[in-house]
């Protein structure tokens, strides 16, 4: 006789992140040209229609966020980024495209599963005021008060973007996973939080230099995937992706303590244009 599952806490959906954020999946696929060659024109046309419907961000079954991109290089033909408070709603998109008539010709490649969160290194208003003093501001001076007020005014919007982000308007995008080192002499997790805060503050200042050029989202894969964090970048120009990654690698938080996984770069587009770019059937 099977043992009954423990009851969930009242009014708590066990699939929804408790911190108010979303589940996030990055999924990458390639087309098998040999299999495609054996499909009839009707099968390809039907498969195209089903994939376009499954990848419609405004479709009735779409997750809250769905973005398709054409991937450069041989690592994949196209990629998806999906976000929702229900991980099974996102997985249903994968199942729909694999169950389509083109599914037999699709080869799932790299994937990364994570959750959005507000980092522990995002300072509260009080902590931000203390940081200003450490950087030379006089507490309660007009300059200090103006900076603290401005930070307090934008903190709520910044945290909403971290938890339930909007996709930026940029077309160039890049994803990579990363870890913090746990090596003798370079163990991020044995340092005091004050030192980690200092290093992450320096790292954040480097990123701020790219405001208006690059948007960044960091999601957490701890306990969910092989890497601890996933970094998604969107840029107004692909050169900015190179520039920001290069510049931030000089920060001590990266130079001493970061380990990086594969980089996948792509260009945001519609499902229809992705299929046309990949030469899957005729243009609509």
N, C-alpha and C positions, 0 to 999 in steps of 0.2 A: 504494500500500500504506500503510495507516494505521500510525502510529508507536505502539508499545506504551506504556501508561501507566507511569510510574515506580512501583516497588513501594513499598508503605507500610512504615513502620518495623515491626519485629517486635512483635507484641502490641499494636499501636496501631490503634484504630478511627478513621479520619480524620474521621468525623462527630461524634465525641464530644468536647466541650470538654476540653482538656488540663488545665485548672485545677480540674477536679472539680465544676464547676457544671453548669447545664442550659441548653439552648436555651429561648427564651421567645418566644411569639407572641401578640400582641393582634390580634384579627380582629373586624371590625364589618360587619353586614349589615342591609339593609332589604328589606322585602317589596314587590313590585310588585303593587299592588292590581288593576290592569287585567288582568294575566296570571292572578292568582288567580281573578278572576271567571269566567275561561274554563275552569277546571279542574272536573272532576266531583267529586262528594262522595267517590267511591271513591278518586280520585287524591289528594285532600286528606288523607283518612284514612290512606292508605298512606304518604304523605309525612310526616305527623305521626309515625307509628310509626317510620319510619326515622330521622328527626331525633332523636327521643327516645332511640333506641338509640345513635346516633352520639355523643350528648352525655351519655351516662351515665358519670359519673366512675368507676364501678365496673365498667364493661363490659369484656369480654375484650380488646378492641383499644384501650382508652382509654390516652392518655398518662399519665404519672405524676401530673400535676396538670391538672385541667380544671374551669373555672368558667364558668358562664353568667350573664349579667346582662341585665336590661331597661334599655335606654338612654333617658335623658330627652332631649327635644328632637328636632329633625329630622335630626340627623347620622346616626342609625342607629336601627333598631328593637331590635336586640340585639347583644351583644358576647360574645366568647369570650376567655378567657385560658388558654393551654396551656403546659405546661412538661414537658420530658423531655430525656434525654440523646441522643435520636435525633430530629433535625428532621423526618425523613420520616414518623415516627409521628404527629407533630403535624399535618403537612400532610395526612395521610390522613383526619383528621377533616374538614377543609375539603372534600376531594374526595368524601367520603361524603355530606355534606349537599348538595353541589352536584349529585351524581348521583342524589339521591332524586327522587321525583315532584314535590316542591316546589322542586327546584333551579331549574326554569325561571322561578320567581317570586322567586328570591332575587337581590339585587343586592349583591355584595361592595362595601364602601366602604373606609374607612380601615383600614390595617394597620400594624403595627410589629414588626420582627423584631430580636431581641436575644439576649444571653447573660448569665447571672448571673455575678457575680464578687465578690471581696473588693476593695473600693476601696483604692487606694494611700494614701488618707488615713485609713484605719483604723489607729490607732497600735498598735504592739506593746506588750507589757507594759513594756519598757524605755523606750520613747518616752512612754508614759502617765506613768511616774514622772517623767520629765524635764519633762513638761507641768505636773505638779502643782507641781514646784519653781518653774517660771516663773510659776505663779499664786500663789506665796507660801508653799507648804508647805516644811517643812524636811526634807531628805532623811534617811531612816532614822528619823524621828520615829515614835512610835506611830500618829499619825494618818496619816502618809504610808504606813507599812507596811500599815495596815488598808485604805486605799483601793486600793493597788496589788494586794493579795491579792484583794480583792473583784473588781477589774477582771479579773485573771488568771482567776478562777473563772468569770466569765461570758463571756469572750472566745471560747472554743470554741463555745459554744451560739450566740452572735451570728453567728459566721462560718458555721456550718452553716445558719442561717436565711438568710444572704445567698446562699449557694450552692445550697442545696436547700430552699427555703422551704416551710413549711406555710401554707395559706391561713388567715388569722385568722377569728374568728367574726362579724366585723362585716358588715352587709349593704350599707351605702352604700360605693360605690367610685368612684374617679376615676383616669383615666389621661391623661398628657400627655407629649410628647417635649420635649427641651430641648437646647440647645447652650451651650457657653462661648464668649464673644466672642473674635474675633481681629481687633480693630480697633486702629488706631493710638492709643496711650494707654490702651487697654482690652483688651489681649491677654493672656488667661489663660495661654496656653502659653509666653509669654516671661518670666513671673514666676518667681523662684526657688521651689523646692519649699517652703522654710521659710515663705514668705509665703502660698503656697497652703494649706499646712497650717493656718496661723493662721486664715485666712478660713473654711476648712471646719470647723475646731473651733468657731468662733462659730456657724456654721450648724447644726452638730449639737446644740449646746446649746439653740438655739431649738426644735428638733424634740423634744428630751427633755421639754419642758414639756407635751407632748401624750401622754405615756406613759399607757396605759390608755384612751385615747380614739381614737388613730389609729395604724395600722401602715403602714409604708412599705417599699417594695422598689424599688431602683434597679437597672436592667439596662442593659447597654452595647450600643449599636447601631453603634458605630464600625466602619466597613468592611462593615456589614451592611444599613444603612438610611440614610435621608436625614438623620436627626438622630443626635446622638452618644449621648444617654442617654434612657431611658424611665423615667418615675416613675409607680409605681402606689401609690395610697393606698386604704386601707380605713378606715372610720370607724364608730364606734358611733352617730353621728348625722350627717346630711349637713351640718349647720351647722359641724361640726368641720372638714370639708374646706375650707370657706371660711376659717375662722379660721386654720388652720395655713398655708395658702398665703399669706394676707394677712400674717401675722406674719413668715414667713420671707423675704418679699420686702424687708423692711427690712434684712436682713443684707447686708453689703457684697458677699459672694460672689454674691448674686442681684441686688441693686440695681445693681451696676456691670458684672457679667460674665455674667449669664444672659440667654438668649433662649429664648422659650417658643413651642411649637407649639400645635395645637388641644387643647382640653380635652374629654374625653368622660366624662360622669358617668352612673352606672347603679346598679342595685340587684340584688344577687346573688339568684338564684332557681334553680329547677329548669328543665330544658328543657320539661317539661309545662306548668308555670305560665307560662313565657315565651310559649309558643304560645297559651295561653288568653288571656293579657293582650293579645297582638297580634291576637286574634280570628281565629285560624287554625283553623277547624273547631270541633268541639264539645269541651267540657270532658270530661276523662277521669274 
